[in-house]
Amino acid sequence: MAHFAAILNMLDEEKNQQYRPQHLEYLEELGKQGKVFAKGPFADGSGGMVIYVAESFEEAKEVAENDPYVLLGARRLDLREWKMSQ
């Protein structure tokens, strides 16, 4: 398993507020499946980040692209593999 950082840059603050419940529900369900390592907003309000756990970049991309924030145009996805330091 690998970790992938989904950086979710703010595109539309109105859509962000509107789709926040769906986004949080989506992440909660993925968390129950062990697919979310960490998540949270940036302090400056510019977006947030989710660290996904996945077998491959392709799997992480599919999961990240199905986040309601991304699907519905509230945020722009920048996905990168993350190497956690010990």
N, C-alpha and C positions, 0 to 999 in steps of 0.2 A: 504494500500500500504506500501511496505517496501523498504529499500534501500540496494543495494548489490554492494560491491566493487569488480570490476574486475581488478585485478593486472595483467598487461600484461608484463611479463618479456621477454627481448630481447633474441631471439634465433639466428636470422640470419639478420645482418644489410643490406645485399644486398636485400633480400626479403622485409625487412622493407621499404626500399626506393621504391622498385618496386610496392608494394601494398598499399603504403600510400594514393594515391587518392581514391582507393576503400574503404579503412578503413574510411577515413574522410566522404565520401559520405554516407556510411552505418550509421555512427553516426549522421550525419545531418538529415537523414530521421527519425531515431529513436527519435531524439530531437524534431522534428515536431510532433511526436506522444506522447510527454511527457514522454518518457521512459528513458531519460538521464538527470540526475541531475547535473553532473559535469564531466569534462574530461580534460586530459592534460598529457604531457610527464613529466618524471622525469628529473630533472636538470642535473643529471649525465649521461644521455643517456642510462640508463639500461632498459628502457621500459617506461611504463606509466600506468595510471589508468583511468577507467571509473566508475562512480557511476550510476548504473541503478536503475530505479524505476519499481517495479514489484509486482505482487500479491503474488508470491511464489518464493522459491529458484529454483524450477524446471523451472518456466518461465524465470527467470533471467539467468539460465544456458543455456537454449535454445538460448536466444538472444545473450549472450556472446560468445557461441561456434560458432555462425554464423558470427561473425566478420571476415572479410577477413584475418586479421592478424593471427587469430587462425586457421581458415580453411586451409590457405595456408602455414603454418609453419614458419611465421616470428616471432611469439611470443607465449609464453606458458602462459596459463590462470591459475590463482589462484583466485577462486571466493569465497567471504565470505559475509555473511550478515553484514551490517554496521548499528550500532545503533548511530544515530546522537545525540550529546549532545546539550542541549540548553544553 
